[in-house]
Amino acid sequence: QVQLVESGGGLVQPGGSLRLSCTASGFTLDYYAIGWVRQAPGKEREGVSCISSSGKSTYYADSVKGRFTISRDNAKSTVYLHLNSLKPEDTAVYYCVTEKTSECAKTWDLYYRWDYWGEGTLVTVSS
């Protein structure tokens, strides 16, 4: 059974940082592109970032470009999303996703294209 597991969410003040982690069970995460999708309260889900299986290609939504960084450590079978300069509007549940392909699709930012989802981790940015 394919399962993605996110961790690292929490409460942080505006301007602060967090690191989210994504691991997997039931398959080897290393071979696949991994994305992050978020859903803010009362809003539609939004593609945030994507990283190819090799880590050589990364993509970001305009809303997080320059503040968030996606990376992966295939030796640990873990994908990270580093959240910096956080704003209250970054408050959301963050999901780790994959469609078990090696590269990020051109439409990676369309949340409904992803086949496999984790349960999500809540990030709250508030003073």
N, C-alpha and C positions, 0 to 999 in steps of 0.2 A: 504494500500500500504506500503510495507516494504521500509524504507528509513534509510540509515546510513548517519550521518553528522560528518565530521571531522573539527577540528579547532585547532589553535595554531601554525600553520606554520609561517615562516617569514625568515628574513635575520639575520644570526648570524655569528660571526667571528669563525675561526678555534679554537678549544678548548672550545668553548662555549656550552651552554645547551639550550634545549627547552623542553616543555612538550606539546605533542599532546593529544587531547581529541577526543573521539568517543561517540556519543549519537545516539539514534534511535527513529524513530517514526513508527507507524503502527505495532509494535510488542514489546514485552518485552525483552530487550537486556539481562537481568539478567540470563535468562535460557540457554544462548548459549555461546559456545566458540567463541571468537573473535580473528581475526588475523589482522596483518598489512602487507601490501604489498607495495613496493615502485617501482617507475620507474624513473630511471635517464635518462637524455637527451640522445637519441640515443641508449639506451640499453633496453633489455628485462625486463619485470617486475620480481621482486624478492621478495619472501616471507621473511619477516624480523622477525616476532615474532608471537606467538599464546598463548592465555591464556584460560584455561578451564572455564566453567561456575562458578565453585566454587572458582576459583582463585588458587587452590592448585597446578595445573600443568602449567608450563610455558616453552616455547621453544624459542630458538633464532637461527638465522643464524650465522654461524661462523664469518661473516664479522662485526657483531655488538655485539657479546658476550662480556660481561664485560663492555660495554659502554652504552648499551640501557637496560632499564628495563620496562617490561610491568606489569601493575597492573589494578585492577578494584575496583570500589566502587558501589556495587549493590544497596545500599541505594539511590545512586544518578543516578543509571542506566548509568554509565559512565565507559568507559575503557580508560586508559591512556597509552601513550608510552613516557617514559622519555628518552630523547636523551642527552647523556653527551659526553664529549671529542669529539665533532663533527669534522669531517674531510671534506675537499672539496668534496671527493668522496661520502659523504652522501647526497649531493645535489640531490633532487628527489621530485617527487610528492608522497606523502604518502597516501595510501588508507586504510580505515577501511573495513574489510570484514567479512562475516560469511556464513556458510552453514546450520545454524540452527540445529546444533547438540551440545550436552553438552560437549563433549571432543574434543580436537584437534586431527585430524587424523594423522596417522603416516607420511602421505605425505602432511602435512600442508604447507610445504614450496613450493609446486607446485602451482603457482599463479592461474592456470587455473581450479583448483578444486573448487574455491570459487564461490558461487551462487549469493551472494548479495554484492554490492560494493557501497561505498559512492562516492562523486564527487572528493575527494582528497583535500589535503592541501599541498602547496608548501613549501619545506624547502630548503633554499639556504645558503650554508656555503661558505663564501668568506670574504677576508680581504679588 
